Amino acid sequence: MASKGINKINRIRTFALSLVFIGIFVMYIGLFFDSSPILMTITMILGFLFVLSSSGVYFWIGMISTNTVKVECPNCGKVTKVLGRVDACMYCDEPLTLDPELEGREFDPSYNRKSTQQKS
């Protein structure tokens, strides 16, 4: 069986969620510097920038996910989104491709890179 991969959209959403938690953690660390207003302000602004960048990533992946191809997963039967040449099902992580050249090949996310597309 081909190695399983995580859906690209879910991976980017997980990254955006981690930015929120990192930002909150950095702002919490800033509370320990209450004796130094400058250091506390820097950590609060840095944490806020993490949370703000998370909003940007969520907006970006939302725009990308509107331009994906919806397919029915052959394994679980649910409708999922495919981003790029190869992707994984959002629900069961089944490797999916729309490229007939890649049918039956081992799942490899590098097939989405332009340098790999030229060689295959």
Summary of the structure (lengths in Angstrom):
residues: 120
radius of gyration: 19.6
end to end distance: 21.3
largest distance: 63.3
contacts: 324
relative contact order: 0.17
helix: 57%
strand: 12%
